[in-house]
């Protein structure tokens, strides 16, 4: 096909795209040399260029009104794709609509506009919508969606795709210590890059997020959600998947030094307890040890060693009223961050969870943290949750901190049915004999974090209030000698250990306290042993 014929066809597509704009009573910017419609392959009927609606893309003019006009026109026409060509589009709230997609081309940047920390009487981001009496049950950022750079509520068939970027430069993180209240509670201030509530059939693919604010992505009550091939280099949470069903997260890279990278939740933000269920996270890389922006630009600059412990992990929790059901996390890499966390704190039912094919390096806390607690931030009639049927397999971790992996329920509410197999955990070691005799506090209602119990009396696993625990082909290694036992168990019923390898030395393999139905066999460093019940014994 000759170039003239291609241009003729593309021009026909332009005309087709402009007709519904006029029908909607809008005044599109004419197609001129100053506001070109890119004639790329596939750009035709159903594609609307924001420059036709007045967007300049120069990083100075505010372009969100023009982008919203384009979205409204596409919605009025029954659906379509709103196209952003190369340029910097300074924006405040962009309101997504059903059956409308945004496409960010190479070089296209949606730049979050600035607002004063003390708010603004006019302009800025959309106001945070009112919330019900359940607002105190989760942090402020989880309760509001409209005060965001891009947001949608009650929508279906929505997408944001393309190789461009969303830069949340003007967004709040909700952490300004100079203010008496978080700055994102002030009028006109926005705190999320993308916020979606009660939507279905949503696709987020291929774009990048830089400095995403409190959340790069907050999806609450979203069903049939696909998040694929995103690169998020951000100053708080990368993505929060809250009370969502049928979710696929794949092929994503997230650098989030100051908060979690990928964080499923099940809060009470919808006004009722709704679980996050049927979720897979696969082929993702998470970290927290790089200067923000350096992963995106490929320089990979390490952060200063004297700053706080980086986060950057995959964590299910902390908000956990509804539960986590039927979740698989596979083929992911953790580097220079905290380890995997699975939490039920506010009455959540957590069951049927699989973690497999995970590699970890330079983990700054416990490689694995399973916590069933009783913080119970939610309705007064809520009951403590449960955690059961969790399978962890094919895990390798090197250079982790002195903290062992932790499996900890509370008295009367044990974690149940945990199977761990084919795991290699290399810890830094170096724990003295004083650590081996510690008896950590319970802290049933404390905020869950691997450091919550302080120093722990084990090198490999600390397990307390557990029922039916099985470990097979597990090796614990330490870089330097450690006086603590490899496994510390208290109030554990049904503990089977097969084919273990532990550091050689004077330290015992097990420190057992109030343990029933214990077996260990097939390990070279320990004779086969079966104990029906023991109050206290070191083996």
VEXKE-587458 format. One record per residue (C-alpha): x, y, z. Coordinates in steps of 0.001 Angstrom, whole numbers, plus 524288, in hexadecimal, padded with zeros to 5 digits. Layout:
<pts>
XYZ
...
</pts>
This chain:
<pts>
800008000080000
8052A80D587FC46
806FE817F58069A
7FC72820A280072
7F24E815D3801C6
7F6558136280FF4
7F4B0821C78133B
7E786821FE80C7E
7E2DF81692814D4
7E82481CC682142
7E15F8298A81DC9
7D4918222781C82
7D6F881CE082A1B
7D8FF82ABB82F2D
7CC0E82EFA8297B
7C52C8234F82F67
7CAF38267E83CB4
7C6BD834D783C1D
7B882832588384E
7B42582D4D845B5
7BB55838A084C26
7B2CC8427C84553
7A6DF83A1E8480A
7AA0A83ACE85682
7A95B849AD85600
7B7EA84B8085823
7C10D85468850CF
7CCC884C8484C6D
7D9528535C848CF
7DAAD852A9839F2
7E4B8849B5833EF
7EFD085314830B9
7FE7F852ED82FF4
7FED5858B183DC2
7F66D84DB48431A
7F987841C083AE0
7F2D8834D083BB9
7FD7B82A8083ACF
7FAF88220D82F0D
800E0815CB834CE
7FCAB8083F830F2
7EFE5804BB8378F
7EC32812DB83AAF
7DF198148F8343B
7D0AB8135F83761
7CE5281334845E7
7DB4681A0784924
7DAD0827F384E39
7E71E8301784F7A
7E6F0838FA85B66
7ED90843A785379
7E10B844E584B92
7DA55848C38582F
7E3FC8534A85C0B
7EEFD84BE6862CD
7FC50851F686053
80588847FE8665E
80FAB8525F8696A
810D684FD187817
80C2685DA087B32
7FDE885EA087734
7F424856D687F45
7EF6584C1187639
7E60D8445487ED9
7D9F584BFD87A1E
7DD378485386C1F
7DFE583A2386FB4
7D2ED83971876EE
7CBE683F2E86B23
7D1C783490862A0
7CDB182A0186C4C
7BFD982F8A86CE7
7BF0982F9B85E1E
7C37F8218785D24
7B9AE81D6D86788
7AEB4824CB860A6
7B1FD81D8285426
7B08C8107485B11
7BEFA80E6485D9F
7CC528102D857B9
7DA97812F185A5C
7DFD48201E85E9F
7ED73821E98591E
7F8A68299285F13
8041782BAE855DF
811C082F6E85A58
8118783B1E8636F
8101983ED1871B5
801E284088875C9
801168484588271
7F4A184362888E7
7EC1584308894C6
7E0DC8395389622
7DE1D83178889D6
7D0E682AA288ABB
7D08181D6788426
7C4058187C87DBB
7BE5F80B4687A2B
7C2668056486D29
7CD3A80F6386B94
7DBBB80C9E86B76
7E751815B486CB3
7F307812D786428
7FFFD81941867CD
8093F818DB85C58
818238190585D1C
81C39825F186313
80EBE828F98689E
80F0682D10876F8
803498304787F6A
8094F839548899D
8022B83B6189684
800CD849F2898CE
80568850638A567
7FCB78554F8B065
8003685CBC8BCD5
8021C854138C8BB
7F78B85BA58CFEF
7EDD1859638C4EE
7E75A862548BB36
7D9D3868688BAE2
7D8D98674E8AC25
7DEAC85DD98A27E
7E7378525B8A5CA
7E257844658A698
7D45E83FF58A87A
7CFA8840108B67D
7D0AA833B68BE96
7C2F182E368BEDF
7BBF682C498CC06
7BD8981F1A8D27D
7B4AC818278DC2C
7B664815348EA80
7C03680AC98E6BE
7CA8F814B58E2C7
7D2B7812988EF43
7D47B804368EBDF
7DF53807198E202
7E8ED811DF8DF09
7E42F81E3D8D841
7E9E481AA48CB15
7E1D780E1C8CA3D
7D4F4815348CC8A
7D4E181E7F8C0F8
7D69C81D3A8B250
7D259829F78ABD6
7DDFE831B68B104
7E6E282B2D8A731
7EDB382DEC89A5E
7E5B4823B08930F
7D99181DF08994C
7CD408167189635
7C1C58111289DEC
7B74980764899E2
7BD398058988C73
7BE6A7FA168831F
7C7CF7F7178780B
7D2668010C87AE8
7E0B2800E587719
7ED2D808B187879
7F7838037286F40
8034F807418673D
811CB80985869AA
810788176286F1F
8118F81BD787D41
8097B820FA88890
8119482A0089125
80B4182D0289E36
814838382F8A10A
80A23841198A6E5
80383836A28AF2C
804328358D8BDEC
80994829B88C507
801B882D168D140
80E4582DC98D918
8115A83C468DA61
8163883D538E86C
8159F84C168E88C
806C384C1D8E852
7FD7E849278F37E
7F547841028EA1F
7F998839358DE4D
7FA65842728D2CC
7F1D0839C48CA6A
7E5E883CDB8D2D9
7E64D84AFC8CE37
7DD6D84FB68C31B
7E31484EA78B590
7EE12845628B982
7EF1E8383B8B2A9
7F5FC82C268B7C7
7F4B6820EB8ADFC
7F8DF81F1389FE4
7EDE68159D89C54
7E211812B98A4EA
7D6FC809968A119
7CB0A805DC8A91F
7C06F7FBD58A61E
7C4A87F9BF89806
7C5577EDBA88F74
7CD007E97188392
7D8D07F23B8855E
7E5C57F15C87E1E
7F22F7F88388247
7FDA07F51E8797C
80B137F96B874E1
80C318072187AA6
8153580C4F8852C
8126181359891FE
81C4B81C8B89820
81A03822078A5D8
80C2981CEE8A6CA
8083B823C78B36F
801E781C128BE73
7FE39811868B4A6
802D080F958A6CF
7F67D8076F8A4F4
7EB32805CC8AE81
7E0E17FC388A9BF
7D5957F9F58B32F
7CA497F0E78B00F
7CF547EECD8A232
7CC107E1E989B8F
7D2B47DC3788F90
7DEDB7E48C890FD
7EB347E26E888E8
7F7D97E98A88C48
802CE7E5EB88305
810797EA8F87F7C
8109F7F6DF887D3
81CFE7FD5B88CD4
81A45804A689986
824FA80CC289FE6
81E47813598AB38
81E93819F48B87E
81436811CC8BF87
80BFB805EA8BBC4
80D5D8012E8ADDE
8000D7FAC68ACA3
7F5667F76B8B66D
7EB337ED5F8B260
7E0457EEB68BC4D
7D3C77E69E8BD04
7D5937E24F8AEDA
7D1BA7D5D38A7DC
7D80C7CEC589C63
7E4B57D67089B6E
7F0DD7D3AB8935B
7FD827DAF489641
808CD7D71788D7D
815FA7DB5D8882E
816EE7E786890AE
822E07EE4C8967C
820C17F64E8A2D9
82AC37FE458AA6C
82479803B58B6CC
82E8E806D58C147
8251C80CDF8CB08
81970803C98CA66
8146A7F7338C467
816227F3C28B60F
80A657EAF68B35B
8009A7EAFF8BE67
7F3A27E3B88BDDD
7EA667E8088C8AD
7DC827E5418CD3F
7D89C7F1958D479
7CB3D7F6828D8E1
7CBF68021F8CF8F
7BFE57FDA78C7FF
7B7DA7FDA68D47D
7B7AF7EEE18D5AA
7C18D7E3E68D68D
7C4D37DF0D8C8EC
7D0197D5B48C66F
7DA807D6B38BC24
7D9887C9C38B504
7DDA87C2498A8F7
7EA4A7C9F28A7F8
7F6EE7C6718A11F
803B67CDFD8A19C
80E367C8A5898A0
81B167CC198920B
81CFF7D899899EA
829317DF2589F79
8280F7E6F88AC1D
832677EEE38B31A
834127FA6C8BC3B
842647FDCE8BBC4
843B8806A98AFF9
842BC8155B8AEC0
83537818BA8A9AF
835E081A9C89B0C
842778131D89926
83BAD8064A8960F
8334F80D2488C06
83EC0813EE88563
8477A807E88863E
8523680DAE88ED1
84EA38050389A81
8549680DEB8A4D6
85526807C58B250
84F4B80FAD8BD68
857708149F8C8CC
85A84809DE8D27A
856EC812128DE5B
8489A813E98DAFD
83D3A80C0E8E05D
83B637FDAF8DD41
835BA7FD158CF7D
828637F6DD8CDB1
825AD7F38F8BF6B
81F777E6378C1BC
8134B7DE778BE42
80A3E7DEDC8CA09
7FC447DA3D8CC01
7F7167E38B8D683
7F7897EB188DF4B
7E9657EF5B8DD2E
7E2AC7E2258DE07
7D4337E23F8E13F
7CF137DA598D5DB
7D9A37D0328D3AC
7E2837CA678C955
7DD5B7BE778C23A
7E3277B61D8B76B
7EFCD7BD798B4E1
7FBEA7B8FC8AD7D
808BA7C08A8AD27
812FD7BA888A456
81FCE7BCF389D30
822E57C9D18A3DF
82FC07D0058A806
831DF7D7C68B49D
83E647DFBD8B5A0
843517E8D98C060
8361F7EA278C6E3
82E167E3AB8D165
829237D5DD8CFAB
81BCF7D0548CC4E
810E17D3708D5FF
803937CD188D7C0
7FB027D3668E232
7ED957D23E8E847
7EBB57DCF78F269
7DDB97E1DD8F19E
7D5957D5808F0C5
7D9AE7D0D78E346
7D83E7C2C68DEE7
7E4ED7BF4A8D7F5
7E4CC7B2188D145
7E9987AAC48C556
7F6027B2868C315
801897ADD18BADE
80EF47B4278BA61
818377AD408B112
824207AF748A89D
829437BB508B015
837447C02B8B0AA
83B987C9F28BAF2
848657D1168BCC8
84CC27DAAE8C736
840207D9D28CF01
8402A7E3FB8D9E6
8365E7DD318E2DD
830317CFA88E3D9
82FF47C8948D6B4
8225E7C35F8D9F1
818C77C9DB8E351
80BA27C36B8E61A
803C77CA7D8F087
7F6347C8178F5F0
7F3BA7D3108FFA9
7E8557D9A69066D
7E9E87E821903A6
7DB727E7DB8FF9F
7DA717F5378F963
7CC8B7F4168F489
7BE817F2158F929
7BD357EE369075F
7B5F17E1AB9044B
7C1067DC718FBD1
7C7CE7D00E90044
7D6557CCD78FF69
7D9F57C7108F25D
7E0347BA5D8EE3A
7EBFA7B6A18E61D
7EC6A7A9078E05C
7F0877A0DD8D4CE
7FCCD7A8098D0C8
806D37A14E8C816
8147E7A70D8C6A3
81DF97A03D8BD76
82A0D7A2248B517
82F4F7ADFE8BC56
83D5F7B2758BCD4
842297BDC08C51C
8501B7C2978C6E1
855F17CCDB8CFBA
849E37CEEF8D826
84A6C7D6068E52B
84B967CFD78F29A
83CCB7CEBE8F332
838077C0F28F03C
82BB77BE0C8E8BA
81FDD7BFCA8F182
8131B7B82F8F2B4
80BB87BE258FE1F
7FD817BD6890245
7F82B7C1A590F66
7F3567B99C91B07
7E68E7B32591760
7E8087B69B90903
7F2B37AE46902CF
7F7437AE658F4CB
7F3887A15D8EE9E
7F7A6798068E3DE
8049679D908DF47
80D16795B58D5ED
81AC879A7D8D299
82387792F18C945
82FD57943F8C11C
834927A0918C7CB
8426B7A5C58C99E
843F97B1278D320
8514A7B74B8D51B
851877C0D98E08C
85C5C7C9F88E4F5
85D377C2FF8F21B
865F87C7C68FD05
85BEF7C6B0907E4
8620B7C4F79157D
85D7F7BB9A92017
8559A7C68D9267D
84C6A7C69E91AD9
849CB7B82091BEF
842F97B96E92928
839E07C49D9259C
82B307C32C9279C
824ED7CD3A91E95
818687D43292287
80B9A7D04F91C2D
807407DDF0917D2
7FA327D8CC912DA
7F4977E5FA90EA8
801157ECBF90A34
8033A7F1548FC49
808897E5768F4F1
816937E65C8F078
821DD7DCA68F0AF
829017E5618FA60
81D5D7E5F0903BB
822C87DB8A90CF4
830957E0D990D3C
83C017D76E90CC0
837867C95190B9F
83D597BCAC91120
83EC07B54690436
846C47B5DA8F7D0
83D4A7AF498EE6F
82F287AEF08F311
827FC7B49F8FEB6
81AB87ADCF8FFE0
810D97B0B090A9C
8026B7AD1B90BA9
802157A4358FFC1
7FA56797ED8FC7C
7FEC578E0D8F23D
80C00792FC8EDB6
813D378B138E3E3
8215F78DFD8DE6E
82844785AD8D43F
835877879F8CDD8
83870794148D54A
84654799008D71C
84A6F7A3CC8E071
857DB7A9D48DEA2
85EF47B4FB8E58F
86A587BCF78E082
870127BDC08EE31
86E577B4888F9AE
862087B670901AC
85EA97B16290F37
850077B0E490CB8
848C07A480908C0
8447C7A32B8FAA9
8363D7A1298FEB6
82F2E7A6E590A90
8217A7A19090CE9
817957A51691762
809677A0D091880
80A58798C490C12
801DC78CBD909FD
8053C7839C8FED2
81314786CF8FA51
8198377E568EFFA
827557810B8EB3B
82D6E778D78E060
83B21779708DA86
8405B785AC8E0F5
84DCA78BD28DFE4
8522E795848EA23
85EEF79C578EDE3
86893793418F472
86D2979719901F4
869617970291032
85C0A79D5B90E8C
850527943490F6E
8480D791B290381
83B1A7935590AAF
836B179AB5916B0
8295C794ED919F3
81FC579AF69239B
81209795AB9259B
812C178D7C9194B
80A3E781B09161E
80ADB7776990B66
818A677AA69070F
820777729F8FD3F
82D8E774898F6B6
833F376A8D8EDFA
83CC6768D28E253
84669773638E68A
854F0770718E6CE
857E8779638F23F
84CEB7748B8FAE5
8487A766F48FE9F
83A74763AD8FB52
831CA7684790659
8236A76741909D8
81D9276E46915A4
80F4C76D9A91955
80FDB77902922CB
81A9778126928ED
81A5478D0E931CE
8282D7914D92EDD
8338D78AC19280F
83F2878E1B91F99
8432E7845C91546
</pts>
